[in-house]
Amino acid sequence: MSARPVRVVLLDQAKAEFEELNRIAAKQQAKGEKSSEEMQLLKSIKQKIEIIKLNPVYGDKIPKEQIPKNLDVPNLFHVGLTGYWRMVYSLQGNQIEIVAFVLYIVDHPSYDKIFGYRKK
């Protein structure tokens, strides 16, 4: 646990995916749906964000040699979401706060593609 506050910021792809899920879930709720895949995924993302705020190193640490060079981040973590989705984030901090930058919210095949995993 950290004495410094933790802020979670969704960037680029993660922000776009989160906004799209919110849009879809809102439409579904308006139609009376109670528990779609999108609603469950959105709930899962929100839960993981709250956990990360309490414990920023909650996720599984991705080994440095597996971090794609184009990301240019010093560390990377991933957490599993419902439906085999993944949320990938990097931590940066100073004396005042820790910021968890969420880079990706992706399904499993997209996650495998980002990290260069191949199907066996």
N, C-alpha and C positions, 0 to 999 in steps of 0.2 A: 504494500500500500504506500501511496505517495502522500507526503505532507503538502506538496504543491498541487494546485487544482489542475485537472485534466480537461482540456477542451477537445472536442472531436469535430473535425472539419471535413466535409465531403468535397472532393475535387473532381473536376472534369467528368470522366466516365461514371464514377460512383454517384456524383450529384445528379447527372442526367438520368441514370437508372432509378435512383431513389424518387426523383420527381415524376418519372413515368409510372412507377409503381403506385405512387400516391394518386395520380390521375386515374389510372385504371381502377384502383380500389374504391375511389370516390364514386365512380360511375356504377360499379357493381353494388355498392351500398345503396345508392339511389334506386337501384332496381330491386332492392330487398334481399340481396345475397348477404349471407352471414359469415361464410368462411371459405373464400376462394383461395387458390394457390397464391395469388398476388397478395391478398390480405394476410395470409400466414407468413409469407416472405417479408412483408413490411413489418409485421409484428416482431419477427425474428431479428431483423436488422435493428429495430429500435431497442430491443432487449440487449443485444450485443453491444450497442453503443453505450448503454447505461453501465454494463459490466466493465467496459473499457475505461469509462470515466472513474470507476472505483479502483480498477486494477489495470493500468495501461499495458502491462506485459502479459495479459490474459491469453492472448492468441498464441498459436504455435509459431515459434521463430523459424524463419526461412533461412537456411545457411547462406552466408555471404556469397559463396561461389554459385549459388542458384538464383541470385537476384539478377534479373535482366539488366544489362548495362544501360539500356535506354532510360531506365527509371532514375538513375543517379541519386539513390537514397542510401544512407548509412546502415539502415536496418529495415527489416520487413517482417510482418507477422500476418498470419491468416487465421480466420475463425470460420468454422462451419456454420452454415445457415440451414434452414429448413429446405427440403427438396434438393439436397446436394449442391446448393449454391455456396459460394465463398465470398468473404469480405476480406480484402487485403489492405493493410495499413502500415504506415511508417511513423515512428515516434521521433519528435524533435523537442528539445526542451532548453530551458535556461533556469536561472535562479527563481524566476517568478512562476512559471507554469510549464506544463507539458502539453504538447499538441499532438494528437493522433490524427494524421492526415490519411483519410480513407481514399485510396487510389482506385480500387475496383470493387464492384459488386457484380459478380459474374456467375454464370452456371458452370458446372464442372467441365464440360468440353472447352469452354472459353478459357477457364483457368489453366487447363492442361496446355492449351495453345500458347498462352502468355509465357508459361514457364518451360516450354519446349518439351513437355512430356508426350510420349507417343503411346498409342494403344499397343498392347502386346498381342 
